[in-house]
Amino acid sequence: MGLKLATLVYVKQDGKTLMLHKAKGFQKGKWNGLGGKLEPGESPEECMRREVFEESGLAVKKAQLKGFLTWPQFDEEDDWYAFVYVVTDFSGELKASDEGELHWIPNEEVMDLNLYDGDRVFLPWLEKNRLFSGKFRYEKGEFKDYEVVFY
């Protein structure tokens, strides 16, 4: 069992959220924000900027740290910890992603996507002016429960 540190980023513009329909890996078929694992020596902010650029071609100008999420044994092996950001200012042109298909989804339609059940719980927290720390438990891919602290 290992520990994975990651970023999870929701890019927002004009009432829409940039979502990634995953095409490979254990998340295949799910919709998610952008992001990925921190590289050795990399800060969460550096990872967030790198991952957004690599996955979308967009350069982050302004981001806000919204919280932290923990998923014990999420992929049935590792504990995942993610720094969660919202990006509201960026430059560049959207490019094709190696991770899947990128789509600008109207905010009111995001919950209609094939999301992880836990995502339906924490996505509304992105709109609050409080930092959150959430722990989401899954067993064999099935959402069991969560706990959260708001600061």
C-alpha positions in Angstrom: 0.0 0.0 0.0 1.3 3.4 -1.0 0.6 7.1 -0.8 -0.2 9.2 -3.9 -0.2 13.0 -3.7 -2.2 14.7 -6.5 -4.0 17.8 -7.6 -7.6 18.0 -8.8 -8.5 21.2 -10.7 -11.8 22.6 -11.9 -11.3 25.2 -14.6 -14.4 27.5 -14.8 -15.4 30.2 -17.3 -18.7 31.8 -18.3 -21.0 29.5 -16.3 -19.2 26.3 -17.6 -16.7 23.9 -16.1 -14.0 22.1 -18.1 -14.4 18.4 -17.6 -12.4 15.5 -18.7 -14.1 12.3 -19.9 -11.4 9.7 -18.9 -10.4 7.3 -21.7 -7.9 5.1 -19.8 -6.7 3.9 -16.5 -8.9 2.9 -13.5 -11.0 6.0 -14.0 -12.0 5.1 -17.6 -15.5 6.3 -18.5 -15.8 8.7 -15.6 -15.9 12.5 -15.8 -13.4 14.4 -13.7 -11.6 17.7 -13.4 -8.0 18.0 -14.5 -4.9 17.1 -12.5 -2.6 14.4 -11.5 0.2 13.2 -9.4 2.9 15.5 -7.9 6.4 14.8 -9.2 9.3 14.6 -6.8 10.3 18.1 -5.5 7.2 19.7 -7.0 4.8 21.9 -5.0 1.0 21.4 -5.3 0.8 24.7 -7.2 3.5 23.7 -9.6 1.8 20.4 -10.2 -1.6 22.1 -10.7 -0.2 24.4 -13.3 1.8 21.7 -15.1 -1.2 19.2 -15.1 -3.6 21.8 -16.4 -1.2 22.8 -19.2 -0.3 19.2 -20.1 -3.9 18.0 -20.2 -5.6 21.0 -21.8 -3.0 23.4 -23.2 -4.2 26.2 -20.9 -1.8 28.3 -18.8 -3.2 29.1 -15.3 -3.2 32.7 -14.4 -5.3 32.6 -11.3 -6.2 29.6 -9.1 -7.8 29.3 -5.6 -7.1 26.4 -3.3 -10.5 25.2 -2.2 -9.6 22.2 0.0 -8.0 18.8 0.5 -9.5 15.4 -0.3 -8.4 11.9 0.9 -9.4 8.6 -0.6 -8.1 5.6 1.5 -7.2 2.7 -0.8 -9.2 4.4 -3.6 -7.6 2.2 -6.4 -7.7 -0.8 -3.9 -3.9 -0.3 -3.4 -3.0 3.3 -2.6 -4.3 6.1 -0.4 -4.8 9.2 -2.6 -4.5 12.8 -1.2 -5.5 15.7 -3.5 -5.1 19.4 -3.3 -8.3 20.8 -4.9 -8.2 24.0 -6.9 -10.6 26.2 -8.9 -9.1 28.1 -11.8 -10.9 31.2 -13.1 -8.3 32.9 -15.1 -6.1 31.3 -17.8 -4.7 31.8 -21.2 -4.1 29.7 -24.3 -6.1 27.5 -26.6 -7.7 24.2 -25.6 -5.9 21.2 -27.2 -6.7 17.6 -27.4 -5.9 15.6 -24.2 -4.0 12.3 -24.0 -6.2 11.5 -20.9 -9.5 11.6 -22.7 -12.0 14.1 -24.2 -12.3 17.7 -22.8 -15.7 19.4 -22.8 -17.0 22.7 -21.4 -20.0 21.6 -19.5 -22.7 24.1 -18.3 -22.4 24.2 -14.5 -26.0 23.1 -14.1 -25.3 19.9 -16.1 -22.1 18.8 -14.3 -24.1 16.6 -11.8 -25.7 14.8 -14.8 -22.4 13.4 -15.9 -21.0 9.9 -15.0 -19.2 11.1 -11.9 -17.9 9.3 -8.9 -20.6 9.3 -6.2 -18.3 11.2 -3.8 -17.8 13.9 -6.4 -21.5 14.7 -6.2 -20.9 15.4 -2.5 -17.8 17.7 -2.7 -18.4 19.6 -6.0 -20.9 22.0 -4.3 -18.2 22.8 -1.7 -16.2 24.5 -4.5 -18.7 27.3 -4.4 -18.3 28.0 -0.7 -15.8 30.6 0.7 -14.4 28.0 3.2 -11.5 25.6 3.0 -12.5 22.0 3.3 -10.8 18.7 4.2 -12.8 15.7 3.2 -12.2 11.9 3.5 -14.2 9.7 1.1 -14.3 5.9 1.5 -14.9 3.5 -1.3 -14.8 -0.3 -1.2 -14.3 -2.1 -4.5 -15.3 1.0 -6.4 -18.5 1.6 -4.4 -18.9 4.8 -2.4 -19.5 4.0 1.3 -19.3 7.3 3.3 -17.4 10.5 3.9 -16.5 13.0 6.6 -15.6 16.6 6.2 -14.3 19.6 8.2 -14.8 23.1 7.0 -12.4 25.9 8.0 
